[in-house]
Amino acid sequence: MKPTILLVEDSQIQKLTNEEILTRAGYLVLLAADGEDAIRLAGEANPDLVLLDMLLPKLSGFEVLQALKRNTATVSIPVIVLSQLSPTDQAKAKEAGAVGYFEKSKLAQGVVGEVELVALIKKALRDSPRMRIPMAQAKAATNPW
């Protein structure tokens, strides 16, 4: 079974690009375009990981992260922030419960950025106590090349 990632992104171009990267890497991708949808989908679908943009309509990424970490149904879902944040805001995101941060601009590097993002996701899934598939399957499912 493929790990499921909830991609929370309001930019249509970034959403399509990131969905393609994640699908190629072997993940099942769910999409949310705003903070309210992100919270609803996380509760309903119980994804293995959330990739969270911080600049969102309706609720900010910080509000989404805080809501996910306050809810007993979603508290254990690892969240990686995928955004452009200052070092101070990166630290705040980690304090709020994010397991990682990935700078969006790195994806402009092409394959190098994609490999780095997939490696960060793989590590977060491997370290997650809620991982639902055997590690050998996770390695095979997340190897994009």
N, C-alpha and C positions, 0 to 999 in steps of 0.2 A: 504494500500500500504506500502510495506517495505521501510525503509530508505535505500538510496544507499550510499555506502562507496567506494571511490577510494583508493585502497591499492597500494602504490608505494613502491616497494621492489625489489631489483635485485637478492637477494639470493633465489634460487628455493626452498630450504627447508623452509626458514622463510616464503616465500610467501604461500606455501601450508599449513603450520601450522597456520598462521594468517588467511588465507581464511577460514579454517575449524572453527576456533574460532568465526569469525564474522558471518559465515553462521549459525552455531549453535545458535548464539545469535539473529538470526532473521533478519539479514541484507542482502541486495542484494550487492554483491561484484564485483567491476570492478578491473582489474589488470593492472598495468603499471610496466615495468621492468627498465625503465630509465627516466631521467628527461624530455626528449623531449616528450615521450609518455604521461607522467603525465600531462603536460601542454595541449597537444592536447586533451586527454580524458576529462580533467576537463572542457574545453571549449565546447566540443561536447555533453557530457553526463550530465553536470550540476549536479554532485553528491551532496548529502546532507552534506558530510564531506569527507575530505582527510586525510588519515593516511600516513605520509611521512617519509620515511627513509632519512637520510642526506647524506649517502655515496652511490652515484649513478653514473652509467656511463653517459656520454654525458653532462649532466648538474648536478651540485651538488644539494642537497636538499635545500640549502640556495638560490641558483639561481631559483629553482622551486618556492619556497615560495615567493620570491620577484616578480617573473613574475605573479604569481596568484594574488598577492595583488595590482599589477599595472594595471591589466586588469579589466575593468568595468564589464565584463561578469562573472568573477570569484572572484572578490574582497570579496564578502560576504560569500564565502564558508569557513566554519571553517576548520582549519588545525591543526591536532595534530601531533607533531613530535614523531616518534617511532624510537628511535636510542639510541646510547651510546654517550652522549655528556658531556663535562666538564660543570661545573656550568656557566662559562663565555659564552660558546656557547649556553647553554640553555637560558640564558638571551637575547642573540642576536636573537635567534629564536623567542622569545616572542616579542621583539622589532620590528621584521620584520613582525609580524602579526599572529604568531601561537597562538592558544587559549589554548594549553596544550602541555605537554611533558610527554612521557611515556618511561621509560628505558626498552629496549628490554630484558635485563637479568631477569627482573621480570617474564617474561613469562615462564622461566625455573622452576618457583615455582608451575607450574601446575594450578590447579583450582583457587588457591588464586590469582595468577597473572592475569589469565583470567578474573576473577570477577572484579578485580581492573581496567583492561583495559576497559571492557564493561561499568563500572560505569563512567569512564572518558568520554567515547563516549556518553553515555546517557546524561551526564551533558552538554557536548558541543552542542548536538542536542537540548536539552531543552532550552539552553540559546541563541541559534541561531535565529536571526530574520527571517531567511529564511525557518524555519521549515515548511514543507508543509503538515504535517499530524496532526490530533488532538493528544493532549498529552496522552490520555488514550490508543490510538493505539500505540504510541511510547513506553510507558511503557510495554505493552504486547509484542511488537515486540522485545524489547531489553532485556527481562528477559530470560537468557539462562538456568535457572533451575527452 
